[in-house]
Amino acid sequence: FYLGFGASKIFMKHIGEGERGPARPRTAVKEAIEIVRAVLSGDELDYDGREFAAHVPRLADEAETPREAVPLYVAGTGPRMQELAGEVGDGLLTPSITTPAFVRYARENLARGAERAGRDPDELDLGCTIVASVDEDRDRGREGAREIAGMYLANKVQNIQASADTLLDKAELTMDEIRPVAEAMERGGRLAAAGAVSDDILDKCKPIAGTPENCVAAIEEYRDAGCTHVMLELWGRDRDEQIRLFGERVLPAVRAAVA
């Protein structure tokens, strides 16, 4: 069981503005991790932070519950949140449209935070969310990734508008390039958005997609960039069959390469 912490705009809006001013994402995530880790240890907790307070009695010795540590991860796109993962987390989780170039960027930030806290960055996991789909036919295997990439890129246009975005920069995608995807989404929904994702745009998103052999090669590229934990954002038709192909054709090849 892995537990991830992130600070989305919706999450921060829900916290709102307290007595000490507007909520700060990095502080909220840091305090949440400190509280959860302390509670899971079973010890008594009296915690008064900037964003959260927690007062929890000690877990009784006779309580029947697991007491081993649960891996706690930070989800982050920006450098400060990624550095926080290195300081206090067991790993970092990246969002969709993660590319090998973004993995290298994230690994540097994760290592910087770990070294600042006197920790070994090589012991920290880097989990990457990557758009994915697979089929015996390459073109069909790319369609699912095209669909989820279309939805995510349309969301980027709607949310960040003209702001700079590291994910897009590392993918070498421009707002002008992906704006037609968002317009297609508004006109006709996710399938229309998928139709607006050209092969060039999809290639820049670096999906784990295509044939099983294509997927193995893509995973190896992510591993070489510093990704240690792949999370497939699986989309497209017949996902049960896709899961079978990943389990029977992709994972064994990847594990054999690691061994």
C-alpha angles and dihedrals in degrees: 000000000000122000119207129197125200137164110221123179089253091052093050092046089054091054088050126178117324134189091286097050135266118348116263116218097215093048092046093052093044092051093045090055092047092051097045094045091050094047093048090053089064096233125129113271131204107172130168112176136165094264106016141033126197131181112181129166121234116275110253116250091235094053111121103225138117112269102184119115117273115219108249119203134192118220110212145156102179126069098249094054091044090051089050088058088057092048102048111000135084089228149341128256120205127203133243119296088043108160131189088258090054090047090058090048091049093046090055092051092045091051092047091055093045094050091048088056093045093251132135108251091201089067093059123093122232109204116192126198107215130179109245148176135155139200137157085251115065097217094047089046091057097050096079091051089048089055098052092040089054092053093046095046091048088052090051091056092048095047108036101026107173096355121117114257125194094206092057093041092054090048089050089236122144129208090241089054096053100034091090088058091058091046090052090050091054092049101043114001131243098330091052089049090051089053089056093055103097123207088254093054092045092050090052089054087060097218125190090238146125124050121358088259091052089051093050091052091048093050090050089053090053091047091051089052092056105270111142100174123040119203111192117215092206120201141155134061128338098008092181088062091046091053089050091052093048091048097045104031110020108037097048090052092048092048092048090053091051092048 
